[in-house]
Amino acid sequence: MLARQRTASPIPSYMILILLAVFAIGPLVILIMNSVKSTAEIGRNPIGFPETVILQNFADAWQEGNYATTIRNSAVLTFGTIVGTLTIAGLAAYALARLKLKGANLIAFYFLVGTSVPAQLFMIPLFFVWRELGLVNTHIGLILIYCGIYSPFSTYLLRSYMISLPEEFVEAAKIDGASNWVIFRHIIMPLSWPGFLTAGLVVGLNVWNEFLFAVTFLPGTDQRPIATSLFAFQARFGRDWGLTSAGSVIMVLPIIVLFLMLQRRFMEGLTAGGLKA
């Protein structure tokens, strides 16, 4: 007699997934609903549907928050940081994963520890150094700081990905006389594309949302990124929560659109990388 195979019920898994979805999407839904309310209505009904839809909040928030300038500044900072970080981390990860350097594991552990150290610890001395170098209130100065902050994490992530790649491709290229740069450019990078994309997404999201370093190292209002636009809705004795919610939606919307666009490519990259491996 064949023993019956018991299958676990999927209901608990679905319940957990539903709770996680509500926890993740609920605040965003409330934010969108509050973005079309007045401050008085938000005070009366902060989590309910709007009684009167006020789309003018978005136009007012765009104007008062100077989003035309801050979005451009954030785009420059994000793009520059992603390019710089992935360049540094990609080369460092290849050296640690494939060049068989002495102490590579210790260096990788150092990078792991570096990701856990709060960057705010060295903000004050770094500000004095940047002021002497003339890098305060410049985008390139802040991009250098971001590259230094996010390169350890990206290096550790890419190294872990590169170690898992098949060694046969590299050995075959070395037999054909390929240099380390050729191997990295034409073999490692295509196979590690999902890892680079993941690191780029993480770094980009962190830079787009970063606030403290931006306020400290970019004192000029014309240089500040989008995270500082919410300052415009703060009055002396209060805050316009309708405009704040609308401004927050404007800030979050590019991230959501970009993530949805890259998510499909990310899945395609994972599939392509798996087939190549």
C-alpha positions, 0 to 999 in steps of 0.5 A: 500500500502506498503511503499517502503524502500529506501536503501542508496547507498554503493558507498560513503562508498566504496569510503571512504574505497578506500581512506583509503586503498590508504592512508594506503598502498600507502606509503608502496608500495612506500617504497618497490619500493624505496628499489630496487632503487639506491639513485640517482634514488630515487632523480630523481623519488621518487614515480615511478616504478624503472628503474632498480631493485637492489635486492642487496640493501637488502643484503647490508642493512642486512650486514651494518645494522647488522640486524642479531643481532638487530632482535634478540635483538628486539625479546627478548625485544618484547617477554619479554615485552609482557609476563611481561605486560600481566601478570601485566595487567591481574592480575590488570585488574581482581582485578579492574573488579571482586574483587569489590575493593574500589576506583576501578573506580578511579584507572582505571581513573588514568591508563587512565590518565597515558596513556596520559602522555608522557614517555619522561618526566621521562626519565632523572631521570629514566636514573640516577636511572637505572645507579645506579642499573646497569640496563643501557645497559641491556635488562632486564632494558629496558623490565622493562621500557616498562612494566611500560609504557604499563601496564596502557593501557593494564590494562585499556583495559583488565579491560573494556573487563573483566567487560563485561563478564557474572557474572554467570560464576564467581558466579557458580565457587565461589559456587563450592569453586573456589579461585580467582586464579582458577577463573582467570586462568580457567574462566576469561583468556579463555573468555578474550583471544581476549582482551589479544591478542589485548593488546599483539599485540599493546604492541608488535608493540610499542616495535618493533618500539620504538626508543628513549628509546632504544637508551638512555638505550642501548648505546652498539651497540650489545644490540640495537634493530632493530629500530636503524639499520637505523643509519648505512646508515647515512653518514656525509653529506648524507644518502643512501636512497636505503639502508635505504628503503631496511632496512625499508622493512626488519624492517616492514616485520616481523610485517606484517607477524606476524599480518597476522598470528595472525589476523586469530587467533584474529578473531577465538578468538573473535568468540570463546569468543562470543560463550562462553559468 
